Structures are given as C-alpha cells and as structure tokens.
C-alpha cells in the first residue's frame, strides 16, 4: 500500500443496483427527497426483501422519553436524516419512497421508546451532519465516528464496520490495492473512503506517478453502477455495503483483498445536546439489552457488526 488507510472506518454505505443495472442500464429507483435530487437520479434500489423488522412490540419507556428536550418532542415526531442509498442499512423499498433497512428499523424502535412517530427523511449524505439540530433531530446514516466529525456533532455509537474494495468478478483490470496510481476508483462524496482514496492519490503524485482518478458520486448506488458498467475499475465502501452490493448485482462484482480497519458508527446529534445524547444512548442500550437490536440486525443479515454497548462520544483513532 502506498499510503496507510486510516483506521477510522470509512462511511458505510450500501450499494445496490436494480434489475435495470443488471441488464446494463445505469439507473435505479428515484428518490423523492429534495436534497437527493442533486444526485444523478439513482436512488436506492429494491432488495429481494424490503420488509422491515416488526418493532410494534417496542413500547414507550417514560423514564427515557422524559430525557428528551422540548426541541425534539414538541412536534410529536422523531425526525432523522438519512442517505437512503445504503442498503442494507438505509435504502428505499420497491415503491421508491419508503425508507427501509436496519438503521430505519432501529430509528423506528427508538421512536417507540420515546413515544414519538418516526420520521426518516431522505437526504444526501454530506448534507446531514450540518443539518443535525435544525432540520433533523438526529442523523442516522452509517456515520463512521471520526475525530473530525466529533468536532461538529456528538455521537452515540451502535455498530461497527470495516471497509472493502470491490471490482468486477475475476478482477479483469488486474487492480492491485497496493498500487492504485492511475486507476479510476469510485467512491461516495463526503465519505471517509473518499478521503482515504484522495490520500492515496496525493502519495502517488509525491512518488512521481499518475494520481488516482477519483470518481465521486452523491449516491452509493451510482458508485456501484460505475463499476458494474466499467466506468471505474473498483469502488471502496463499508464491508456490509460491499457484500450487499455483490449479492444484488447477480454476482457481477467481487471483493478484492481483505477487509480493512474496523471502527464504530453512530447516530449524529447536535454538539453539546447532552439531553438527547443520553436519551438516544439509553434507548439504544435498552434495545441491545432486550434483544430487539440483535433481531433487527439478523433480519437484514447485518449482525456481524453488532456491538453490546452504546457509547457517547467514544475515543477513536484517525
């Protein structure tokens, strides 16, 4: 490797392509969110099963609900910003409008504990953190916890993930992750994967080689499509995203090398909003302790990233 990849886990997103992509087309379902319209029009595609885990059995916990400030509870909704192009964490169902995924189910379960109505809102990934505390009560979108992000928001962690390189099956372009100079690599805009590939490119130039041709897209679905259609030779994404993308593209893709770095992911909360921090932490811990959390992850095949403790602003290595 020309430059070490930061241990801080790269943002995990889920990349899925729909049947049209499998047939060679480049578009999937569309999103109806205003923020998402600045993308290419490819929303998250439908998975083979987009029925969420039934969280109706999760009831209000008055002691936890009482922790939330009026700024969150006054409208009766728990409004959460999400980039719904990241299956199986957060994506859109077959109707192209309904958010589904394990993050969505966890948000619904938390809302039940708070006695509020869950309101997941589709947005571009890089617009969510700046809008937490104003447009959204919190952000839940496979956010890797990094020291840079901790300067802007608080985090309550509830998952862990690594990052994975993905190429076309058989690696026809002979991509070598130890030497990516001159290669076109697809990443999602605003992610730590994008930052990591940019660092690799910078090192290439310092070594007198061709820089990496970084192909950034607003939506992870477009990132995946760029590799399926040959516009890029590889993409870099969170491990659960990579596995889901491979399964949803008819095994046209395959992982390359070993998974890299594992880091916590969490819910983003307005910096200094200790009341919401505590409420979200206690709600998530309750879901972990009563088994609901694990059942949700197993429903989506994502239990590999399960943790046993929800933490507020943990120390992380960048």
ROGUGU-655859 format. One record per residue (C-alpha): residue in one letter; chain; x, y, z. Coordinates in steps of 0.1 Angstrom, whole numbers, plus 2048, in hexadecimal, padded with zeros to 3 digits. Each point is the difference from the previous one (the first is absolute). Example, Ala and Ser with C-alpha at 12.3 -4.5 7.8 and 13.67 -1.06 7.14 Angstrom:
% residues 2
{rec "a","A",{87B,7D3,84E}}
{rec "s","A",{80E,822,7F9}}
//
This chain:
% residues 318
{rec "x","A",{800,800,800}}
{rec "x","A",{80E,822,7F6}}
{rec "x","A",{7EF,811,81E}}
{rec "x","A",{7F0,7F1,81E}}
{rec "x","A",{7DA,801,802}}
{rec "x","A",{7F4,812,81F}}
{rec "x","A",{7F3,7E8,81B}}
{rec "x","A",{7E2,817,803}}
{rec "x","A",{7E6,7ED,7EC}}
{rec "x","A",{7F4,80D,7E2}}
{rec "x","A",{7DD,808,7FD}}
{rec "x","A",{7EB,7E2,7F9}}
{rec "x","A",{7E8,802,7E6}}
{rec "x","A",{7EE,7E7,7EE}}
{rec "x","A",{801,7FD,7DB}}
{rec "x","A",{7E6,7EE,7EE}}
{rec "x","A",{7F7,7FF,7DB}}
{rec "x","A",{7DE,7F8,7F3}}
{rec "x","A",{7F5,7E9,7E5}}
{rec "x","A",{806,81B,7E6}}
{rec "x","A",{825,801,80A}}
{rec "x","A",{802,7DB,7FD}}
{rec "x","A",{7F5,803,7DC}}
{rec "x","A",{81A,81B,7FA}}
{rec "x","A",{7EC,81F,806}}
{rec "x","A",{80D,81A,819}}
{rec "x","A",{7E2,80B,813}}
{rec "x","A",{7EE,7F3,81E}}
{rec "x","A",{7E1,80C,813}}
{rec "x","A",{7FE,825,807}}
{rec "x","A",{7FD,813,821}}
{rec "x","A",{7E6,81A,807}}
{rec "x","A",{815,813,819}}
{rec "x","A",{80A,824,7F6}}
{rec "x","A",{824,7FB,80C}}
{rec "x","A",{804,7E0,7ED}}
{rec "x","A",{7F5,810,7DF}}
{rec "x","A",{823,810,7FD}}
{rec "x","A",{80C,7DD,7F9}}
{rec "x","A",{7FE,7EE,7DF}}
{rec "x","A",{7DD,7F4,805}}
{rec "x","A",{80A,7DD,80B}}
{rec "x","A",{7F0,7F9,822}}
{rec "x","A",{804,7E0,813}}
{rec "x","A",{7F4,7E1,7EE}}
{rec "x","A",{7E9,7E7,80F}}
{rec "x","A",{80E,7E1,810}}
{rec "x","A",{7F1,7DD,7FC}}
{rec "x","A",{7EE,807,821}}
{rec "x","A",{7FA,823,80D}}
{rec "x","A",{7E8,7F8,81C}}
{rec "x","A",{80F,80E,820}}
{rec "x","A",{800,7EF,822}}
{rec "x","A",{7E0,805,813}}
{rec "x","A",{808,817,81D}}
{rec "x","A",{7DC,806,80B}}
{rec "x","A",{807,7EC,81F}}
{rec "x","A",{818,81A,80C}}
{rec "x","A",{7ED,817,819}}
{rec "x","A",{806,822,80E}}
{rec "x","A",{818,803,81D}}
{rec "x","A",{7F4,81F,813}}
{rec "x","A",{821,804,813}}
{rec "x","A",{815,800,7E0}}
{rec "x","A",{7E6,816,7ED}}
{rec "x","A",{801,81A,81C}}
{rec "x","A",{825,806,7F8}}
{rec "x","A",{7F9,80F,7DE}}
{rec "x","A",{7FF,826,7FD}}
{rec "x","A",{7E1,812,7F4}}
{rec "x","A",{813,808,7E0}}
{rec "x","A",{7FD,7DC,7F7}}
{rec "x","A",{7DE,7F7,80E}}
{rec "x","A",{7EB,81F,7F8}}
{rec "x","A",{7F4,7F4,7DE}}
{rec "x","A",{7FA,7DC,80B}}
{rec "x","A",{818,7F3,7E6}}
{rec "x","A",{823,7F2,801}}
{rec "x","A",{80F,80F,7E1}}
{rec "x","A",{820,7EE,7F3}}
{rec "x","A",{815,809,7E2}}
{rec "x","A",{80B,7E2,7EB}}
{rec "x","A",{811,7FA,7DF}}
{rec "x","A",{7E9,7E4,7F3}}
{rec "x","A",{818,7F2,7E7}}
{rec "x","A",{813,7EA,818}}
{rec "x","A",{7F0,7DD,801}}
{rec "x","A",{7FC,7ED,816}}
{rec "x","A",{804,81D,81A}}
{rec "x","A",{7E9,81A,7F0}}
{rec "x","A",{7F1,7FE,7DD}}
{rec "x","A",{7DE,804,7EF}}
{rec "x","A",{7E7,7E4,7FB}}
{rec "x","A",{7F0,7F6,7DF}}
{rec "x","A",{7E9,81E,800}}
{rec "x","A",{81F,817,7FE}}
{rec "x","A",{7F4,814,81E}}
{rec "x","A",{7FF,7EB,81F}}
{rec "x","A",{821,7FF,814}}
{rec "x","A",{809,7DD,80C}}
{rec "x","A",{81F,7EF,80F}}
{rec "x","A",{80E,7F8,821}}
{rec "x","A",{808,824,809}}
{rec "x","A",{7DC,809,7F7}}
{rec "x","A",{7F2,7E4,817}}
{rec "x","A",{817,80C,81C}}
{rec "x","A",{7F3,823,7FC}}
{rec "x","A",{7DC,7F4,801}}
{rec "x","A",{807,7EC,81F}}
{rec "x","A",{810,81E,811}}
{rec "x","A",{7E3,815,7F6}}
{rec "x","A",{7E8,7E7,811}}
{rec "x","A",{815,802,820}}
{rec "x","A",{7FD,826,7FE}}
{rec "x","A",{7DB,7FF,7F9}}
{rec "x","A",{805,813,7E0}}
{rec "x","A",{7F9,7F9,7DB}}
{rec "x","A",{81E,7F6,7EC}}
{rec "x","A",{807,818,7E3}}
{rec "x","A",{81E,7F4,7EC}}
{rec "x","A",{808,81A,7E5}}
{rec "x","A",{815,7F9,7E1}}
{rec "x","A",{81D,817,7FB}}
{rec "x","A",{823,801,7F0}}
{rec "x","A",{819,7F1,817}}
{rec "x","A",{817,81F,802}}
{rec "x","A",{7E2,817,808}}
{rec "x","A",{7F5,7ED,820}}
{rec "x","A",{819,809,81A}}
{rec "x","A",{7FE,826,7F9}}
{rec "x","A",{7DA,7FE,805}}
{rec "x","A",{7FF,7EC,820}}
{rec "x","A",{7EF,814,81B}}
{rec "x","A",{7EE,816,7E8}}
{rec "x","A",{7F0,7ED,7E3}}
{rec "x","A",{804,7DE,811}}
{rec "x","A",{7FE,7F5,824}}
{rec "x","A",{81D,7E8,7FA}}
{rec "x","A",{812,7F0,7E2}}
{rec "x","A",{802,7DB,7FB}}
{rec "x","A",{811,7F7,7E0}}
{rec "x","A",{81D,7E7,806}}
{rec "x","A",{816,81C,80E}}
{rec "x","A",{822,7F5,809}}
{rec "x","A",{80C,812,81F}}
{rec "x","A",{81F,815,7F9}}
{rec "x","A",{811,81B,814}}
{rec "x","A",{7F8,819,7E5}}
{rec "x","A",{7DB,7F8,801}}
{rec "x","A",{801,801,826}}
{rec "x","A",{80A,824,7FD}}
{rec "x","A",{7DE,807,7F0}}
{rec "x","A",{7E8,7E9,811}}
{rec "x","A",{7FC,7E7,81C}}
{rec "x","A",{7FD,7DB,7F9}}
{rec "x","A",{7EF,7E3,811}}
{rec "x","A",{810,7E0,7F2}}
{rec "x","A",{7EC,7E1,7F8}}
{rec "x","A",{812,7ED,7E4}}
{rec "x","A",{823,7F8,7F3}}
{rec "x","A",{80C,7FA,7DC}}
{rec "x","A",{81E,7FC,7EB}}
{rec "x","A",{807,80B,7DC}}
{rec "x","A",{803,7EB,7E1}}
{rec "x","A",{80D,804,7DC}}
{rec "x","A",{7E9,7F3,7E5}}
{rec "x","A",{807,7F9,7DB}}
{rec "x","A",{7EF,7ED,7E4}}
{rec "x","A",{801,7DB,806}}
{rec "x","A",{821,7F1,7F7}}
{rec "x","A",{811,822,802}}
{rec "x","A",{804,803,7DA}}
{rec "x","A",{812,822,804}}
{rec "x","A",{81A,7EF,817}}
{rec "x","A",{7FA,81A,81B}}
{rec "x","A",{81B,7FF,81B}}
{rec "x","A",{7F6,813,820}}
{rec "x","A",{825,805,808}}
{rec "x","A",{804,815,7E0}}
{rec "x","A",{7E1,813,7F5}}
{rec "x","A",{813,81C,7EF}}
{rec "x","A",{7F0,808,7DF}}
{rec "x","A",{7E1,7EB,807}}
{rec "x","A",{7DC,80D,800}}
{rec "x","A",{7F1,7F9,822}}
{rec "x","A",{7DB,807,808}}
{rec "x","A",{7F6,80E,823}}
{rec "x","A",{7E3,812,80F}}
{rec "x","A",{803,825,806}}
{rec "x","A",{807,80C,823}}
{rec "x","A",{80B,7DE,80D}}
{rec "x","A",{81F,7F6,812}}
{rec "x","A",{806,7E8,7E3}}
{rec "x","A",{802,81E,7E9}}
{rec "x","A",{81A,80F,818}}
{rec "x","A",{814,7E0,801}}
{rec "x","A",{802,7FD,7DA}}
{rec "x","A",{809,825,7FE}}
{rec "x","A",{81D,7FA,817}}
{rec "x","A",{80B,7E3,7EB}}
{rec "x","A",{7FF,816,7E1}}
{rec "x","A",{814,81B,811}}
{rec "x","A",{81B,7E6,809}}
{rec "x","A",{800,7F5,7DB}}
{rec "x","A",{808,823,7F5}}
{rec "x","A",{81B,804,81B}}
{rec "x","A",{810,7E0,7F2}}
{rec "x","A",{800,80E,7DD}}
{rec "x","A",{7E4,7E9,7F4}}
{rec "x","A",{7DE,806,7F0}}
{rec "x","A",{7E6,80A,81B}}
{rec "x","A",{7E2,7EB,807}}
{rec "x","A",{7E3,80B,7EA}}
{rec "x","A",{7E5,804,81C}}
{rec "x","A",{7DD,7FC,7F3}}
{rec "x","A",{7E9,80E,81B}}
{rec "x","A",{7DA,7FD,800}}
{rec "x","A",{7E6,80D,817}}
{rec "x","A",{7EE,7DE,802}}
{rec "x","A",{810,7DF,809}}
{rec "x","A",{7E9,7EF,7E6}}
{rec "x","A",{812,815,7E5}}
{rec "x","A",{822,7F6,80F}}
{rec "x","A",{7F7,7DB,7FB}}
{rec "x","A",{7F1,806,7DD}}
{rec "x","A",{821,811,7F6}}
{rec "x","A",{813,7DF,806}}
{rec "x","A",{7E5,7EA,7F1}}
{rec "x","A",{800,814,7E0}}
{rec "x","A",{826,803,7FE}}
{rec "x","A",{802,826,807}}
{rec "x","A",{817,7F8,81D}}
{rec "x","A",{816,7E2,807}}
{rec "x","A",{7F7,7FD,825}}
{rec "x","A",{7EC,810,81C}}
{rec "x","A",{808,804,825}}
{rec "x","A",{7E4,7FD,81A}}
{rec "x","A",{7F6,7F2,822}}
{rec "x","A",{802,7DA,802}}
{rec "x","A",{7DA,7FA,805}}
{rec "x","A",{7F9,817,7E3}}
{rec "x","A",{819,7EE,7EA}}
{rec "x","A",{7F1,7DE,808}}
{rec "x","A",{7DD,80B,7F9}}
{rec "x","A",{80A,811,7DF}}
{rec "x","A",{810,7E0,7F4}}
{rec "x","A",{7E0,7EB,809}}
{rec "x","A",{7EA,81A,7EE}}
{rec "x","A",{813,801,7E0}}
{rec "x","A",{7FE,7DC,7F7}}
{rec "x","A",{823,7F9,80C}}
{rec "x","A",{80E,816,7E4}}
{rec "x","A",{816,80F,81B}}
{rec "x","A",{819,7F1,81A}}
{rec "x","A",{814,80C,81D}}
{rec "x","A",{825,807,7FB}}
{rec "x","A",{818,7F8,81D}}
{rec "x","A",{7F8,800,825}}
{rec "x","A",{7E9,816,812}}
{rec "x","A",{812,81F,80E}}
{rec "x","A",{7FC,811,822}}
{rec "x","A",{7E3,7FD,817}}
{rec "x","A",{7F1,81F,810}}
{rec "x","A",{7E0,80B,813}}
{rec "x","A",{7E2,80F,7EF}}
{rec "x","A",{7E6,815,811}}
{rec "x","A",{7E3,818,801}}
{rec "x","A",{80A,824,7FB}}
{rec "x","A",{7F1,819,819}}
{rec "x","A",{803,825,803}}
{rec "x","A",{821,809,811}}
{rec "x","A",{7FC,805,825}}
{rec "x","A",{7DC,7F3,801}}
{rec "x","A",{806,7EA,81E}}
{rec "x","A",{7DB,7F9,806}}
{rec "x","A",{7FB,7F1,7DE}}
{rec "x","A",{821,7EE,803}}
{rec "x","A",{7F5,7EF,820}}
{rec "x","A",{7DD,7F8,7F3}}
{rec "x","A",{80D,7F0,7E0}}
{rec "x","A",{81B,7ED,812}}
{rec "x","A",{7E8,7F1,819}}
{rec "x","A",{7E7,7F8,7E5}}
{rec "x","A",{81A,7ED,7EC}}
{rec "x","A",{80D,7EF,81E}}
{rec "x","A",{7DD,7F4,80A}}
{rec "x","A",{7FC,7F2,7DC}}
{rec "x","A",{821,7EE,804}}
{rec "x","A",{7F8,7F2,822}}
{rec "x","A",{7DD,7F3,7F8}}
{rec "x","A",{80B,7EF,7DF}}
{rec "x","A",{7EE,816,7E8}}
{rec "x","A",{820,80F,7F2}}
{rec "x","A",{80E,7DE,7F7}}
{rec "x","A",{7E0,7F4,7F1}}
{rec "x","A",{7FF,81F,7E9}}
{rec "x","A",{824,7FB,7F4}}
{rec "x","A",{7FA,7DA,7FA}}
{rec "x","A",{7E1,809,7EC}}
{rec "x","A",{816,813,7E8}}
{rec "x","A",{81E,7E9,801}}
{rec "x","A",{815,81B,811}}
{rec "x","A",{807,7F0,822}}
{rec "x","A",{825,7FE,7F9}}
{rec "x","A",{803,825,80B}}
{rec "x","A",{7ED,7FD,820}}
{rec "x","A",{80D,80F,820}}
{rec "x","A",{7F4,7FC,824}}
{rec "x","A",{804,823,80D}}
{rec "x","A",{7F3,822,7F3}}
{rec "x","A",{81A,81B,808}}
{rec "x","A",{7FF,826,7FF}}
{rec "x","A",{81E,810,7EF}}
{rec "x","A",{819,7E3,803}}
{rec "x","A",{825,806,7FA}}
{rec "x","A",{809,7F6,7DC}}
{rec "x","A",{821,7FE,7EC}}
{rec "x","A",{802,812,7DF}}
//
